[in-house]
Amino acid sequence: MSMKAWRHIKKTENPALSGVEPPTRITMTHAIRLIATVFAMLFAAFSAHAQAYPVKPVRVIITFPAGGATDIVGRILSAKLQESLGQPFLVENRAGANGNIGADFVAKAPADGYTLFHADLSTLTIGPAVYPKLPFDPIDDFTPITLLVNSPHGIAVHPNFKAQTLAQFIDYAKANPGKVNYAHLGNGSASHLAGIELAARAGVTFTFIPYKGGAPALADVAGGQADALAIAMVSTYPYVRGGKLRLLGITGPNRMSFIPEVPTAIELGYPGFVAGQVQGIFGPKGMSKEIVARLNSELLKILGDPEMKKRISDLGAEVTPSTPEGLGRFVVEQKAKWAKIVHDHNVKVD
C-alpha cells in the first residue's frame, strides 16, 4: 500500500485504524529496534567474553632460555596472573635468533588472548635494524598490553681493574687504545650497542668480545679474562652484591632506588645515554580491546603491589607499568633510536 492511499483511508477516520502508524514507519521502527537489539547482544557478548577470560590455560612465550632475566621476571608475573585470573599462565621458552623465533611464533598465533609474548624489547626495537629480513613486523604484528620492568645496563669491571670510577676507566681506555676487552652478548645485542655508544661518546676504542649469553660474559669479567661489560642490572647486580664486579655507573635515566649511590652515565657526562633491558607484554595483532584492558588492569595491580616492587628491585630492576598506547609509542621511539646507532656504526650480525 502506498503512503498516498494510506493517508486517503485515514481521512475517513475509520475507528479500526485509530493509533496505527503507516506501514513504512512500522517497518522502520522495527528495523531500528532490531538493529539496537543486535548491537546490545553483541556488546553483552563481548563484555561477557572479556569478563570470563581466561577460560583455559594461557601460553606465555619467552624468547630467551630459562634462567635469564626475561625468564625470571616472566615466571614471577605469570604465577601472579594465574593467582588473580584463575587459569594457568604457562611459560614456554622459544629461544633462538635473538628472540626472533619466538616472536614470529606469537605473531602468527590466534589473537584470542591465549598466546602472549613476554618480550625483551630489544627483539622489537634493535632486531629490525640488525636483521633486515624479519618474518614479522615489530609494530604491526603485535598488540601492546603494558610495559613491565626496566633494568638499565650496569657498566662494570673486574674488582682488581685499575679504574675506580667511570672517568678513570675512560682515561685508561684512552691511554691504552684497543687494550680494554669489552665483553658483550653477541653482535647486535643491546649490550654490544651500549658498548659501541659508550666508546663513540668517550672517544675510545674497545676490543669487543662476543659471548653466547650473559652467564659466560659475567663469569669471564669476574674471573679477569675480560675487563668490562655493560649488561642489564638484573644480571649484573648479583655479581656486584657478591663483590665479584665493581659497578662504575648505570645507563638508566635516573639512579636506581636499591643502589642510589651509583651515578648514571648521564650524570657522569654522557647526556641522553640511556640503555638497558626493558620488558613488556604483547599479544598477536588483532586481540580484542576488552581482553587487552583486562590483562593491563591485572598487571598494573600486580606491579603496583609494594611486595612485588621490592621483589623486582632485589633482582636489579624497577617496575615501569604503562598503558597499551604507551608501550606502543615506546617501541616506535626506541626502534628509530637503535636503527640510527646501528646505521651510524655499521653494526653487522655474523
N, C-alpha and C positions, 0 to 999 in steps of 0.2 A: 504493500500500500504506500502511495506517495504521501509526502508531507502535506501537499495541497488538498488531497482527498481527506486526510485526517482532520485538517482544520475545518473543512466543509461539514463533516459529521459533528464536530464539536459545537458548531454553531446551532445545531438542532437541540443542544443541551439535553442529550439523552442521559437520563439518570444512571443508566448502567455503566456509562463511561466516566462518571464523576471520579476525579482524583487519579485517573490513569494517564501516564505520560505517553508521548508519541513513541512509536516503535523504535525509531533510531536512537532516542535518548535512553530507552530501556537497554538496548544493546550496548551503548557506550558506557552506561553506568555499570552494567555487569562486567564489561571488559576491564574497566578501571579497577573494580573490586577484585576481579580475578588476578590481575597483574600485581596488585598490592598484596594479596594473599600469598602469591608465589614468592615474591621478594621477602615477605616476612618469614615464610617457611625456610627459604634459603639462608637468610640471616641467622635464624634459630639453629639451623643445621650446622652452619659454620661455627657459631658460638659454642654449641654443644660439643663439636669436634675438638675445638681448642681446649675447652674445659675438661674433656675426657682424656686428652693427650697427656701422657702416652698410655696406650692400652697394650703394649707389648715391649720387649726389650729394645733399647736404642744402642746402636753401634757408634762408638766414638773413635774416629780414625786419628791416630797419631803417626806422623810420617817419619819418625826417627826411632832408633832402637830403644828397648826397655832400659831404664836406669838413667837416661838423660834428663835434662832439665824439663823439657816439654812433657816427657812421660811422667815424671814425678808429679808435676802440677796437675796434669791431666787426670791422673788416677785419684788424686785428692778431691778434685772438683767433681769427677764422675761419681765418686762414692757419696758425696753430699747431694748431688742431683737425684741419685737413687733413693736416698732417705726422704727427700722432700716431695718427689713425684711418684714414688711407689712402684717404679719399674726398674729393672736392672739397666744401668748405663755401662756397657761392656767395652772396655778399651781394646782396640785392635792396633797393633804396631805393623804398619805397612811402610817399611823403610826402603830407601834407595833413591839415588839420583838427587841428593839434597832435598828430599821431600816431594819430588815431582811425581813419583809413582803413586803415593797415597793421595796426593791432591787430585790427580787425574781420576782416581777411583771414586772420590767423592763427587767430582764434577759430573760424572756420568751416572751417579746413583739417583734413584727416585727422590723427588722433592717432597717426601711425605713426613719429614721430621724424624725419621728413624735411622738416618745416617748423618752424623755430624763430623765436622772437621775441626779438631783442636790443633790449631796451627802455630808453628813458629813462623811469624810473619815474613821472615826472610825468604821463604819459599815463594811468596806472592809479590814481594817488593824488590828483592835482589835477583831472584831467579830469572825473571823475564829479561834482565839485562845481560846475563851470562849464558842463558840458554835461549837463543832467539827462536827456536822452533818448538816451543812447548805445545803439548797436545791439548791444552786448556787455556782459557783466557782468565787471567788473575782477577780481573774486575767483573766481567760479565757472567762468568760461570759459577759464581758463588753468591749466597745470600748472607750478608753480615748479621751477626747477632749481638756480640759485645766484645770489646777489648777485655782482657783478663788481668794479666800481670806484666810488669816491665822489670827486666833485670839488666841494668847497664853493664857494659864491659868494665871489668877491673883490670887496670894496667898494672901488671905485677912482674917482679923479678925474683930470682933466687935470693934467699936471705944473705948470702955471702957476696952478692954483687956489690960493687963499689958504690953505686948510687943509692942515696938515702931518700931522695926526692925526685920528682919528675924532671925538674930543671937540671939536676945533676946527671940524670940518665941521658937527657938530650945532649948535655955538654960532652959526656963520654962518647956518645954516638958521633958527634961532630968531630971529635978528636981522633976517632977510630972508625973511619968510614968503611962500611961493609963488614965490620967485625962483630957487630951485635947480631946474634942469631935469634930471630923472632919466630916463635912457634905459632902456627895457626891451624885451623880446622879444615884446610883444603882450599885450593884456588877458587876464588869467587865466593867464599864463605863470608859471613858477617865479620868474623874475627880477622880474616885476611884484609878485607876492605878497611877495617878500623886501623890496622897497622899501616896500610898504604896511605890513608888520610893523615895519620899522625906524622909519618915520615915526610910527607909532602908539606904539611903545615910547618914542621920544625926545620925543614931543610936538611934532613939527614938521610943516610942510606942504610937500610937494614938488609941482612941476608934472610930471606923468608924461607922457612922450613915447613912444608905441609905435613899434617898428621891426619890419620883417619879417625877423628873423634877427639873429644875433649880430654878423656882419661889419659891417653898416651902423651898428649901435649903437656898436660899438667904434670904428669909424672916426670917427664924429661926436664922441665924447668925446675921443678922441686929438687930433682937429682943433680942439677948443674950441667946436664947435657945440652941444654939450650938456655939462653939468657933471659928472655922476656916473652910475654904474651899479653893479649887483651881479649879475654872471653867473658861471657856472662858471669855476673857475680854469683848466680846460682851454682855454677861450677867452681868458681874461684874461691868463694868465701870460706868453705870448709878448710881449704889449704891455708888460708890466711889465719883463721882461728887456731889452727894446729901448729902455727909457726913455721910452716913449710914454704910459704911465699911471703914476700914483702909487698904490700899494696902501695903504689905510688899515687894513684888517682883513679877516679871513675869517670865514665863518659856519659853520665846522666845530666839532665837539665838542672838538677838540684842535688845537694848532699842527701845521702840516704839516712833514714831515721835510725836504723840499727847500727850504723857506723858513722856518726856525724862528724868525727874528727878527720875523715878522709875528704880532701877537696875534690871538686870537679875539674875536669880539663878546662872548662870554660873559665873558672876562677884562676887557673894556672896559666892563662894567656892564650887559650885557643877558643875564641868565641865561636859559638854555633857548633862546636864539636860534640855532637850527641849521637850515640850509637849504643847498640845492645841487643838483647833478645827480648822481643815483645811477642806476647802470645795473645791470640784471640780465637773466637769460635765462630764457625760458619756452617751453613747448610748448603746443599746444592741450589742452583738457580731455580727460582720459582716457588720456594717454600711459602706457605700461607702466612700472612701478617699476624694472624691470631697465634699461631704456634711460635713464631719469632718473638712476639710480645710475651708469651708465657715463659719461654726459656730465658729471655732477657730479664724479666722480673725475678725469676727464681735465682738466677746467677747474681744479680745485684744484691739480693738478700744475703746470699751465701758470702759474697765478697765483702759485704758491709759488716759482717759479724766480727767483733774485736778479736775473738779467738782465732778466726781464720786469718785476719790481718797479721797477727803475731806469728802464726804458723808459716805464712808466706815470707815474712821478714826473716825468720830463722833460717829459711832456705837461701836468702840472699836476693830477694825480690820485693816488690811492692805492688799492691793491688791497684789496678787502673781501669775500673769499670767504665762503660760508655753506653751511649745509645747505639742502635744499629747504624744510624746515619753517621755517627762519629767514627765508628770503625771503618765504614766505607770511605770516608774522607781521608782517614789516616793512611789507608792502603794506597790511595791515589797519590797523596803527597809524598810518601816515602818511596814509592815506585819511581817517581820523577827524580827525586834526590839521588837515589843509588844509580839510576841509569846514567846520570851525568858523571858521577865518580867513576863508574866502570868505563865509560867512554873516554873521559879525560886521561885516565891512566892505562888505557888499553889492556884491561884485565881479560885474561883468557882462561878458560877451563880446559884442563888437559883431557 
